[in-house]
Amino acid sequence: MQHVFHKGTDDTKPTLLLLHGTGGDEHSLIGLAKEIDETANILSVRGNVLENGMPRFFRRLAEGVFDIEDLIFRTQELHDFLTGAAEQYGFDRKRIVAIGYSNGANIAASLLFHYEDALAGAILHHPMVPRRNIELPVLPSTPVLIAAGTNDPMCTAQESQDLDALLSAAGADVMTKWFNYGHQLTMPEVEAAREWYKINYTEA
């Protein structure tokens, strides 16, 4: 998978996995990651699917309607890529924290839905429920932040509430924060994510 890796300056920190929204690329969220933790490793990945020339992480049949077969395949593809990247760049595979926006948040959530060991945590900006009516792996106390929009036209409040409930039922330690900026990724969300990350990954 096309990607960039930036070696961090603090080996005690997790590696930040950046997953862009539709039409973004591996450079889109670098600035966001540095706002969260400028000392951590950064692994930023470009989605392998194109929709009208715009990179995505999996196909969809219509807006809000996922191609589940492709979602499962692309989730495994990303999972396997992370294992190889950990070996290539020498970081701890068990200490990856995803930061995803929109489509990127959906593939990050899908990693949590399909693999108990894929992520050590996740910051999900405007995610949807990747799959329904499946049994999730056990996610014992895995920290997850859902940054949701009260008035998001692409991702309803119910989607965010359902995702919180499903991940919590699997054992994850979920916090949902609400914002009134539609589907946009805004600085108040970034600041909330930074505070959440600090509590979970940098304070004793």
URGIWO-V479149 format. One record per helix or strand of 3 or more residues. SS is the DSSP state (alpha for helix, beta for strand). FROM is the first residue (numbers start at 1). TO is the last residue. If there is no record, write none. Layout:
BEGIN
SS:FROM:TO ; SS:FROM:TO
END
This chain:
BEGIN
beta:3:6 ; beta:15:19 ; alpha:30:36 ; beta:42:45 ; beta:49:51 ; beta:54:56 ; beta:60:62 ; alpha:68:89 ; beta:96:101 ; alpha:103:114 ; beta:121:125 ; beta:143:149 ; alpha:157:169 ; beta:173:179 ; alpha:187:201
END
